[in-house]
């Protein structure tokens, strides 16, 4: 059994960040600090209230809902999302998507190459036609266009 | 005021080819997304909003109206076939829809859901046409103190009505107000909470926030739950559509109550479609001659639920277009869409952009109407196959679509990182029971509340406490007290009474 209730972590983190925000807001000019303080002071109080209530629930009812359904999957998907965003800057959007979609699919257990690559290809074609050809939105430059230059 | 002339003027603008195409495309996209459990109308509009940037505002709104109405019906497909509500508003549909499917009447249940959704949406659009224009004129009497209280009322109502937990609802609203504060101060232009990032000076874009909050958490949750297999792909047996049409008189009484709840609850910020469908379902059960059949496959249960959650569709947009207070999370995204296209909600919207706003109301009506042919037997059978898309593949597709959506707002990779950050925030919030809609509302209303508060204080040169003494302010404060104090008290009272009954 976990010894810390989700609400304790949530409430305490919110209260700490809100208190730091109050401290930062004190450095703003007189007019600019009014609204931030009106928001952040109650945030600190409610954060603490939620934390205390969570701890009391844990003591009284032993009630502590599970946070992650599957922590390994969570971290896998977050790392891939992070890598995809990092890759976006260097590889371009289409290349990154062409790698990310099959990688996620294979990692999460769907490993039939034909549907995976066909869907990825179709997705890229749609994005290319809609965003680049029709809407003329400049997507992050593809790595292969750099080689061309 | 003359209601019909601007409506008649807007009809030719709406009935152009690009508009009709956008509405049909929107309805189809909405049904597909709505039929995928975990993906909501809010998420689909947020993700597809960047597609509309280059479009004419009315075409963009037509697409959003189509997605909205389509998704609300689409949610009924997995609710009936698999007992998994496609959208939160379809939870009540599972009560009788799934038992009907188990009795081999899935096609019939889907037809009832389709007709109820379509008529609910059309009636809601009519209510919007009648109520929104006069309400927008009332707002002409509003000065900064009144607008401040309207903003506070919207935030408070959302915090109270969304979620079961008042402190958590309030915390979510405060988080939203904080996020809305990031960037330049609206009066003095001092930078606040930007931590040296110049990209944050113009504040957090609502589209980036919405894509992050609504698209990323379902992706992560789907990835976590991919080991749970979903039964899919059954062939549906449909009764002749005319036969179901002939049953409409049987549902009229149920629909009338669902309509009443849909409009009045829809007008309250924060009270969502799922709440309306629950009220309508309970009323239908009470009125029925055989209430014991509810929950075992009574089509009136499906009719009440689906009519109710669609009757709320356009009604929830009334406070959005008149006061700039979104009534629900979908309304908040649609308001984001209005702002992206340079349309500021309020009386000026009706005066200066009459064609667009009246056109939008007609689009809300038409997209509900075209649900009937588009969601018919063949199409519904086809949409039911959408449930076959493997979850692992869907996760990657949504993730990449979210990236392109966030990037296209300002062609900035910084926005994509922000979207990712908001996605993680949304995941933590959904895991800890914090509702998401107050955050979106806080970001929209925060700057409005702050600037009007400061303007009110500047106007109050004679220290007359104009924030509290003006008549409309006093009415709004009373409403605020009634809506925020009574519901939690009533909830506590009724749960105590239930406990007492159980112990007796």
Interface residues (C-beta under 8 A of the other chain):
Chain A: X6 X7 X10 X14 X18 X21 X24 X25 X28 X29 X31 X32 X34 X35 X36 X39 X40 X42 X43 X46 X47 X49 X50 X53 X67 X68 X69 X70 X73 X74 X76 X77 X78 X81 X82 X84 X85 X88 X89 X93 X96 X97 X100 X101 X102 X103 X104 X105 X106 X107 X108 X109 X110 X115 X116 X119 X120 X123 X127 X130 X131 X134 X135 X136 X137 X138 X139 X140
Chain B: X50 X51 X53 X54 X167 X168 X170 X171 X174 X175 X177 X178 X181 X185 X187 X188 X190 X192 X193 X216 X219 X220 X221 X223 X224 X225 X226 X227 X390 X391 X392 X393 X395 X396 X397 X399 X400 X403 X404 X407 X408 X411 X413 X416 X417 X420 X423 X424 X428 X431 X432 X434 X446 X449 X450 X453 X454
